[in-house]
Amino acid sequence: MAFMLRRPFAVVNALKQAPQVASRSFQTQAQAPIRNAFTKQSTPLRSIITSSQQNVFRNTFRQSARRGYQSQATQNPLAQGSMTQRLIYGGAIFGGTLLAINLVFNRETREDGGMPLFEREYLNDTFLHTGLGIGIIGIAARALHMNGWSYRLMSANPWLVLGIGLVGSIGSMMICYNTHPSNYMLKYGSWAAFNLTQAALLSPMFFFSPAILGRAGLYTVGIMGSIAIVGATAKQDKYLYLGGPLLAGVALVALSGLAPMVLPATAVRTLAFTENMWLYGGLAVFMGFTLYDVQKILNHSRMAQRGLIPKDTVNESISLELDFINIFVRLVQIMSMQQRRK
């Protein structure tokens, strides 16, 4: 849901299905005498949510990652083999992808003799804050999930979750953006509130397999790292023109995420198209945003060096965090669908 800032209605569909399935499981126990329901003593939340009910929530969330519109895929031949072969295949694919990205997007390198020291320090400080923010989100989301927060979140009204999530995310982000870097307490307090809000909304992601989450995280780091290298070594301001087209792409992806709420269930082909648009189109859009944000950070570093704007790497890191979250969530859902087709 942290990625709701650029994809506001994506996880709502997943959360919307949970109360319906949970209510079915509760209704099966309605044959017991009614007076027993009033004689039971109140118990804590953990004792109320039984293991069978937790399985209902977990299976519902995992199934919501795929809507059933996709056709069956063929078995992946690279998935068969030893761990050494998989590592070799993965390294070859990553190296080939990095080389291809550099050949396609980075034919014209910088003509000023390389990246100056102040730009390198500004970029490194931004990536440091980005890593810290992602770490805070991951640790806090895990802690909330272990304390039963994910079950309560999925049992709540999805529109209420959406509204509170948007208010908390956008509100804390705007406070951080409009706070001067010299005000450390308010600056880092709002930044921490933004990260904790994302953690609270992303905690249901831990219903997925830890192996899928680990692979998706590793792939996201590789994708963003390779694109960041291209953006840092390309000519100055070469990709800043992508801002307008990328905003249009985000709007198209957001509309495709709203399609299941408007279209009937019988429009299978249309829903399958919107599903692909949201997953793969959104993945391409936020990869482009990573390239754009890296060049924007370098442009801001040159402006800060000339004294035009204050040096504020905390604000810059929020954009990269949103790119990371959006890419990560889509990779998790794509891998989950591929695992279920085997």
C-alpha positions in Angstrom: 0.0 0.0 0.0 3.0 2.2 0.3 3.0 2.1 -3.4 -0.5 3.5 -3.3 1.0 6.9 -3.8 1.5 6.0 -7.5 -0.9 3.0 -7.6 -3.6 3.9 -5.2 -6.2 1.1 -5.8 -4.1 -2.0 -6.3 -4.1 -3.8 -2.9 -7.7 -2.7 -2.2 -8.9 -5.6 -4.4 -6.9 -8.1 -2.3 -8.1 -6.7 1.0 -11.7 -6.5 -0.3 -11.9 -10.3 -0.8 -10.7 -11.2 2.7 -13.8 -10.3 4.7 -16.0 -12.2 2.3 -14.1 -15.4 2.7 -13.7 -15.0 6.4 -17.4 -14.5 6.8 -18.1 -17.8 5.1 -15.8 -19.6 7.5 -17.5 -18.0 10.4 -21.0 -18.8 9.2 -20.3 -22.5 9.1 -20.2 -22.5 12.9 -23.5 -20.7 13.2 -25.4 -24.1 13.9 -24.3 -24.0 17.5 -26.9 -22.8 20.1 -27.1 -19.1 20.2 -26.9 -18.9 24.0 -23.4 -20.3 23.8 -22.3 -17.2 22.0 -23.3 -15.1 24.9 -21.9 -17.2 27.7 -18.4 -17.2 26.2 -15.9 -14.9 27.9 -14.0 -12.3 25.9 -10.6 -13.4 24.9 -7.6 -11.5 23.4 -7.4 -11.1 19.6 -4.8 -13.8 19.2 -7.0 -16.4 20.9 -10.1 -15.4 18.8 -8.2 -15.8 15.5 -7.8 -19.5 15.2 -5.3 -21.3 13.0 -8.1 -22.2 10.5 -9.2 -18.6 10.2 -5.6 -17.5 9.8 -5.2 -19.9 6.9 -8.3 -18.4 5.3 -6.8 -15.0 5.4 -3.4 -16.2 4.2 -4.9 -18.2 1.3 -7.2 -15.3 0.3 -4.3 -12.8 0.1 -2.1 -15.2 -1.8 -4.8 -16.0 -4.3 -5.5 -12.3 -4.7 -2.1 -11.8 -6.3 -3.5 -13.5 -9.3 -7.0 -13.0 -10.6 -7.2 -16.1 -12.7 -7.2 -14.4 -16.1 -3.8 -15.7 -17.2 -3.3 -18.8 -19.3 -1.2 -21.7 -18.2 2.5 -21.1 -18.8 5.1 -23.7 -19.8 7.5 -25.1 -17.3 10.7 -23.1 -16.8 13.7 -25.2 -17.9 16.1 -23.1 -15.9 14.3 -24.0 -12.6 15.5 -27.6 -13.0 19.1 -28.1 -12.0 21.5 -27.8 -9.1 22.1 -24.6 -7.1 25.4 -23.9 -8.9 23.7 -24.0 -12.3 21.0 -21.7 -11.1 23.6 -19.2 -9.8 25.4 -19.4 -13.1 22.2 -18.8 -15.1 21.2 -15.9 -12.8 24.6 -14.3 -13.0 24.6 -14.6 -16.8 21.2 -13.1 -17.1 22.0 -10.2 -14.7 25.3 -9.5 -16.5 23.7 -9.6 -19.9 20.9 -7.4 -18.8 23.3 -4.8 -17.4 25.4 -4.9 -20.6 22.3 -4.5 -22.7 21.0 -1.6 -20.6 24.3 0.2 -21.0 24.5 -0.4 -24.7 20.9 0.8 -25.3 20.5 3.7 -22.9 24.1 4.8 -22.3 25.7 5.2 -25.6 26.5 8.8 -24.9 28.5 9.2 -21.6 29.4 12.3 -19.7 31.7 14.8 -21.4 32.8 16.6 -18.2 35.4 14.0 -17.2 33.2 11.9 -15.0 31.1 12.5 -11.9 32.4 15.3 -9.6 33.0 14.6 -5.9 30.0 16.6 -4.7 27.6 14.7 -7.0 29.0 11.4 -5.8 28.7 12.3 -2.2 25.1 13.6 -2.7 24.1 10.4 -4.6 25.7 8.1 -2.0 24.0 10.0 0.9 20.7 9.6 -0.9 21.1 5.9 -1.4 22.1 5.6 2.2 18.9 7.1 3.3 17.0 4.9 0.8 18.5 1.8 2.2 17.8 2.9 5.8 14.2 3.6 4.8 13.7 0.3 3.1 15.2 -1.5 6.2 12.8 0.4 8.5 9.9 -0.6 6.4 10.9 -4.3 6.2 11.6 -4.6 10.0 8.5 -2.8 11.1 6.3 -4.7 8.6 7.6 -8.0 9.9 7.1 -7.0 13.5 3.5 -5.9 12.8 2.8 -9.1 10.9 4.0 -11.3 13.8 1.7 -9.3 16.2 -1.4 -10.0 14.1 -1.7 -6.6 12.5 -2.1 -8.2 9.0 -5.2 -10.1 10.0 -6.8 -7.0 11.5 -5.9 -5.0 8.4 -7.5 -7.5 6.1 -10.6 -7.7 8.2 -11.1 -4.0 8.1 -13.1 -2.0 5.5 -10.9 -1.7 2.4 -12.1 1.8 1.7 -11.2 2.8 5.3 -7.8 1.3 4.9 -7.3 3.1 1.6 -8.4 6.5 3.1 -6.3 6.2 6.2 -3.3 4.9 4.2 -3.4 7.7 1.7 -3.8 10.4 4.4 -1.0 8.9 6.5 1.4 8.4 3.5 0.7 11.7 1.7 0.5 13.7 4.9 3.8 12.5 6.3 5.5 12.8 2.9 4.3 16.4 2.4 5.4 17.4 5.9 8.9 15.9 5.2 9.0 17.7 1.8 8.1 21.1 3.2 10.5 20.9 6.2 13.9 22.5 6.0 16.8 20.2 6.4 18.1 22.3 9.4 15.0 21.2 11.4 16.3 17.7 12.1 13.6 16.6 14.6 10.6 17.4 12.4 12.4 16.3 9.2 13.5 12.8 10.4 10.3 12.4 12.5 8.1 12.9 9.4 10.4 10.7 7.4 10.1 7.9 10.0 6.3 8.4 10.1 6.2 7.9 6.3 8.3 4.7 6.5 6.1 3.3 9.4 3.0 4.1 7.4 4.3 2.1 4.5 5.3 -0.8 6.9 1.7 -0.9 8.3 0.2 -1.1 4.8 2.7 -3.6 3.4 2.7 -6.0 6.3 0.3 -8.5 4.5 3.0 -9.1 2.0 4.5 -11.5 4.5 1.7 -13.9 3.7 3.7 -14.8 0.6 6.5 -17.4 0.7 9.8 -16.1 2.2 11.6 -17.5 -0.8 9.6 -15.4 -3.2 10.1 -12.3 -1.0 13.8 -12.9 -0.9 14.1 -13.4 -4.6 12.0 -10.4 -5.4 14.0 -8.2 -3.1 17.3 -9.4 -4.7 15.9 -8.8 -8.2 14.7 -5.3 -7.2 18.1 -4.4 -5.9 19.7 -5.6 -9.1 17.3 -3.8 -11.3 17.5 -0.5 -9.5 21.3 -0.8 -9.2 21.9 -1.3 -12.9 19.5 1.5 -13.8 21.2 3.8 -11.3 24.5 3.1 -12.9 23.1 4.1 -16.3 21.6 7.3 -14.9 24.7 8.3 -13.0 27.1 7.8 -16.0 24.9 9.2 -18.7 25.1 12.7 -20.0 23.8 15.4 -17.7 20.0 15.8 -17.7 19.6 13.3 -20.6 16.6 11.6 -19.2 14.8 14.4 -17.4 12.4 14.7 -20.3 10.9 11.4 -19.2 9.0 13.1 -16.3 5.9 13.9 -18.4 5.5 10.5 -20.2 6.1 8.6 -17.0 3.3 10.5 -15.2 1.0 9.6 -18.1 2.1 6.0 -17.7 1.3 6.1 -14.0 -2.2 7.4 -14.7 -2.7 4.6 -17.2 -1.5 2.0 -14.8 -3.8 3.3 -12.0 -6.8 3.2 -14.3 -6.0 -0.4 -15.2 -5.9 -1.2 -11.5 -9.4 0.2 -11.2 -10.8 -2.1 -14.0 -11.9 -5.0 -11.8 -14.0 -2.6 -9.7 -15.9 -1.4 -12.8 -15.9 -4.2 -15.4 -18.1 -7.3 -15.0 -16.5 -10.7 -14.2 -17.6 -12.0 -17.6 -15.2 -9.6 -19.4 -12.3 -12.1 -19.1 -10.2 -10.8 -22.0 -10.5 -7.2 -20.9 -9.6 -8.1 -17.4 -6.6 -10.1 -18.5 -5.4 -7.2 -20.5 -5.7 -4.8 -17.6 -4.0 -7.3 -15.4 -1.0 -7.4 -17.7 -1.1 -3.6 -18.1 -1.0 -3.2 -14.3 1.8 -5.8 -13.7 4.1 -5.5 -16.6 3.3 -1.9 -17.7 3.7 -0.7 -14.1 7.0 -2.5 -13.8 8.3 -0.7 -16.9 7.0 2.6 -15.7 8.7 2.5 -12.3 11.9 1.3 -13.8 11.7 4.4 -15.9 11.0 6.4 -12.8 14.2 5.0 -11.3 16.2 6.3 -14.2 14.5 9.7 -14.0 14.9 10.0 -10.3 18.6 9.3 -10.4 19.2 12.0 -13.0 16.9 14.4 -11.0 19.0 13.7 -7.9 22.2 14.6 -9.7 20.6 17.8 -11.1 19.5 18.8 -7.6 23.1 18.2 -6.4 24.4 20.7 -8.9 21.8 23.2 -7.9 22.7 22.7 -4.2 26.4 23.1 -5.0 25.6 26.5 -6.5 23.4 27.5 -3.5 20.1 27.6 -5.4 18.4 25.0 -3.2 19.3 23.4 0.2 20.9 20.0 0.3 18.2 17.6 1.2 18.9 13.9 0.6 16.0 12.8 2.8 13.5 14.1 0.3 15.4 12.5 -2.6 15.3 9.2 -0.9 11.5 9.1 -0.7 11.2 9.0 -4.5 13.7 6.0 -4.7 11.8 4.2 -1.9 8.6 4.5 -3.8 10.3 3.1 -6.9 11.7 0.2 -4.9 8.4 -0.6 -3.3 6.4 -0.6 -6.6 9.0 -2.7 -8.4 9.2 -5.1 -5.5 5.5 -5.6 -5.1 5.0 -6.4 -8.8 7.9 -8.8 -8.9 6.4 -10.7 -5.9 3.0 -11.0 -7.6 4.6 -12.1 -10.9 6.7 -14.8 -9.2 3.7 -15.9 -7.1 1.7 -16.5 -10.3 4.5 -18.3 -12.0 4.9 -20.6 -9.0 1.2 -21.6 -9.0 1.3 -22.4 -12.7 4.0 -25.1 -12.3 
